[in-house]
Each structure stands twice: as structure tokens, then as C-alpha cells.
């Protein structure tokens, strides 16, 4: 693979790397026998989603106590203070933004190893600080972080490029699909915990139905992913 990509400039390698990553994602999503490979990414999307809530709390002056990722793919974050509106919206939109930003960086910044190491360290730090020892969140963030750091140190930069693209696509697209599905399922709950759109409607804007907020978030998520693809692969420097 590296021998094929080496003669190309970074721009051309980014195109090819994104294309190969898209083919991998397409195969994973359309071959039921490979669902077991997607499962860790499903948990990772939840990890990013709940981290979005927590980081939003911190950035708006609140406190992030902990978060959990459940084997089913559900999760929740425990926060206090901060802007409740921003915190509630930052789950779905945070995951979509993460995927979009990672895709942009992977295909625009010619230092994929640095990106992998920085992301890996960030995931491990969040896992240890807020995930709780030996929880699903702890293992998801720690293992993903270690994998990214090892790839950065051992794998060819072009392999890092493809892996980052796969991670960005799976996270971004899953986040978009999640928030789109929320439009038709705004009443779903996790025990006594309401979903983000229902909670936003009840706590922030009672006069506006949850489905409206879910639809708005879906449009924003799709726009973020679309802008990322355009800015990283289509728009000229």
C-alpha cells in the first residue's frame, strides 16, 4: 500500500486514502456477517456522544462528573451546572462534529501520525478521568487510544491516513444516522432517562416539540459532514 501511495503528493494520497476508507466502510455496512466489526465502533460513537455532553458542560462553566457506555450501545453523562441547552445539544452534534473534524484534519493536515497520537492521548485521558475504572467506557476509550498510538508509532503514515478516515466516516455517518432516527423516535428513553431531544424540549423550549429539535439537529449534523467533505477533498487550497 505504501509503495502505491508514496509517489503521490499528499493531496492525491488523501483522495485515495478517503476512497479506500469509504470502500471499507461500505463493505462493513452491507455485509451482515461483519457486524461484529462494527460493534466496537458503535460503542465508540456512544463514547464520543457522551463526551460531547461532558465537554460542553466544562466549556460552559459546569462540571462533568462521569459518563457510562453500556454494552447495548446506550449511554449517559452526569453533569452539573453549565448551559443546559448547549450540553443537551452537544451529544449528537458533538459526535457529528468529531467525525467531520477528524475527516477534515486527516485529509488536510499532512501529519497523520501526530493526529493519531493526539487523539489517542485524548481518548485515554477522558477514559481515565471520567469513565471510571474497568467500565465499558474505560475500555473503549483506552483500547482505542492505545491502538491509535501504536499505529502512529509502527504503521506507515498512509496506513494512519486510511485508519483515521475509516474512524471519521464511521463516527460521522453513525452520528448522522442516529440523529436522523431520533426524528421518528423522540419518545425513546433509557429507563427514566429521556433522550436528548425530548429533554431539550421539556427543559429548554417546552412550546417546541422534540421532533422539531431532532430535525434541526439532523440538518446541522448533515451540514457539518457535508462541509467537511467539501472543504477537505473538493475545495482547492
C-alpha positions in Angstrom: 0.0 0.0 0.0 2.7 2.5 1.0 4.6 1.7 -2.3 1.5 2.6 -4.2 0.8 5.9 -2.4 4.5 7.0 -1.9 4.9 8.6 -5.4 1.8 10.7 -4.9 1.6 14.1 -3.3 -0.4 14.5 0.0 -3.5 15.8 -1.8 -3.6 12.7 -4.1 -2.9 10.4 -1.2 -5.7 11.9 0.8 -8.1 11.3 -2.1 -7.0 7.7 -2.5 -7.0 7.1 1.3 -10.5 8.5 1.6 -11.7 6.4 -1.3 -10.2 3.2 0.2 -11.7 4.0 3.6 -15.1 4.6 2.0 -15.0 1.2 0.3 -14.1 -0.4 3.6 -17.0 1.3 5.4 -19.4 0.4 2.6 -18.4 -3.3 2.8 -18.8 -3.3 6.6 -22.2 -1.7 6.5 -23.5 -4.0 3.8 -22.2 -7.4 4.9 -24.2 -8.7 7.9 -21.5 -11.2 8.7 -19.2 -8.3 9.5 -21.5 -6.7 12.1 -19.1 -7.8 14.8 -16.5 -5.5 13.4 -18.9 -2.5 13.6 -19.9 -3.2 17.2 -16.8 -1.6 18.7 -17.4 1.5 16.6 -21.0 1.6 17.8 -19.6 1.8 21.3 -17.1 4.4 20.2 -19.8 6.6 18.8 -21.6 6.5 22.1 -18.3 7.3 23.9 -17.9 10.4 21.7 -21.6 11.3 22.1 -21.4 11.3 25.9 -18.0 13.0 25.9 -19.7 15.8 23.9 -22.2 16.3 26.8 -19.4 16.3 29.3 -17.0 18.6 27.5 -19.9 21.0 26.8 -20.6 21.2 30.5 -17.0 22.1 31.2 -16.8 24.7 28.4 -19.9 26.4 29.7 -18.7 26.6 33.3 -20.2 23.4 34.6 -18.8 20.1 36.0 -18.5 16.8 34.3 -18.6 14.0 36.9 -18.6 10.8 34.9 -20.2 9.0 32.0 -21.1 5.5 31.0 -21.2 3.5 27.8 -23.4 0.4 28.0 -22.8 -2.9 26.1 -26.1 -2.2 24.3 -24.7 1.0 22.8 -26.7 3.3 25.0 -25.0 5.7 27.5 -25.4 8.7 29.7 -23.2 11.5 31.1 -23.5 13.0 34.6 -23.0 16.8 34.6 -23.9 19.7 36.9 -24.1 23.4 36.1 -23.2 25.0 32.8 -25.5 25.7 29.9 -28.1 23.0 29.8 -29.1 23.9 26.2 -25.6 23.5 25.0 -25.0 20.3 27.0 -28.1 18.6 25.6 -27.4 19.5 22.0 -23.7 18.6 22.3 -24.3 14.8 22.3 -25.5 14.2 18.7 -23.9 17.3 17.3 -20.7 16.7 19.1 -20.3 13.2 17.6 -21.1 14.5 14.1 -18.6 17.4 14.6 -16.0 14.9 15.8 -16.4 12.8 12.7 -16.4 15.9 10.4 -13.4 17.5 12.1 -11.4 14.3 12.1 -12.1 13.7 8.4 -11.0 17.3 7.6 -7.8 17.0 9.6 -6.9 13.6 8.2 -7.2 14.8 4.6 -5.8 18.3 5.0 -3.0 18.1 7.6 0.0 16.0 6.3 0.9 14.8 9.8 -1.4 11.8 10.3 0.9 10.3 13.0 0.6 13.5 15.1 -3.2 13.4 14.7 -3.3 9.7 15.8 -1.1 10.3 18.8 -3.0 13.4 19.9 -6.4 11.7 19.5 -5.2 8.6 21.3 -3.9 10.5 24.3 -7.2 12.5 24.4 -9.3 9.3 24.4 -7.2 7.7 27.2 -7.3 10.8 29.3 -11.1 11.1 29.0 -11.4 7.4 29.8 -9.4 7.6 33.0 -10.7 10.9 34.2 -14.4 10.4 33.6 -15.1 6.8 32.5 -14.4 5.1 35.8 -12.0 2.2 36.2 -12.9 -1.0 34.4 -16.2 0.2 32.9 -17.2 -0.2 29.3 -16.3 3.5 28.7 -12.9 2.9 30.3 -12.1 0.0 28.0 -13.5 1.6 24.8 -11.5 4.8 25.2 -8.3 3.2 26.5 -8.1 0.5 23.9 -9.0 2.8 21.0 -6.4 5.3 22.3 -3.7 2.6 22.5 -4.5 1.3 19.1 -4.1 4.8 17.6 -0.8 5.5 19.4 0.6 2.1 18.3 -0.4 2.7 14.7 1.2 6.2 14.8 4.5 4.7 16.0 4.5 1.5 14.0 2.4 1.9 10.9 3.2 3.8 7.7 1.6 7.3 7.6 -0.6 6.3 4.7 -2.0 3.4 6.9 -2.7 6.0 9.6 -4.4 8.2 6.9 -6.8 5.3 5.9 -7.5 4.3 9.6 -8.3 7.9 10.5 -10.6 8.2 7.5 -12.4 5.0 8.5 -12.8 6.2 12.1 -14.1 9.6 10.9 -16.5 8.1 8.4 -17.9 5.5 10.8 -18.3 8.1 13.6 -19.7 10.9 11.5 -22.1 8.8 9.5 -23.3 6.9 12.6 -23.9 10.2 14.4 -25.9 11.5 11.4 -27.9 8.3 11.2 -28.5 8.4 14.9 -29.9 11.9 15.0 -32.0 11.2 11.9 -33.5 8.2 13.5 -34.2 10.4 16.6 -36.6 12.4 14.5 -39.0 9.4 14.3 -38.2 8.2 17.8 -38.2 11.3 20.1 -40.1 9.5 22.8 -37.5 6.8 23.3 -36.0 6.6 26.8 -33.3 4.8 28.7 -35.1 3.7 31.9 -36.1 7.0 33.5 -33.6 9.0 31.3 -35.2 10.8 28.3 -33.4 11.1 25.0 -31.6 14.4 24.3 -34.3 15.9 22.0 -37.1 15.1 24.5 -35.1 16.5 27.4 -34.3 19.7 25.3 -37.9 20.2 24.5 -39.0 19.7 28.1 -36.3 21.7 29.8 -35.4 24.4 27.4 -38.2 25.1 24.9 -41.5 23.4 26.1 -43.5 25.1 23.3 -41.5 23.5 20.6 -41.9 19.7 20.1 -39.0 17.4 20.5 -39.3 16.3 16.8 -38.5 19.8 15.7 -35.3 19.9 17.7 -34.3 16.4 16.4 -34.9 17.5 12.8 -32.9 20.7 13.3 -30.0 18.7 14.8 -30.2 16.2 11.9 -29.9 19.1 9.4 -26.9 20.6 11.3 -25.2 17.2 11.5 -25.7 16.5 7.8 -24.4 20.0 7.0 -21.3 19.5 9.2 -20.4 16.3 7.4 -21.1 17.8 4.0 -19.0 20.9 4.7 -16.1 18.7 5.9 -16.1 16.5 2.8 -16.3 19.6 0.5 -13.6 21.5 2.4 -11.2 18.6 2.7 -11.5 16.9 -0.7 -13.3 19.2 -3.2 -12.3 22.8 -2.4 -9.0 23.9 -3.7 -6.4 25.1 -1.1 
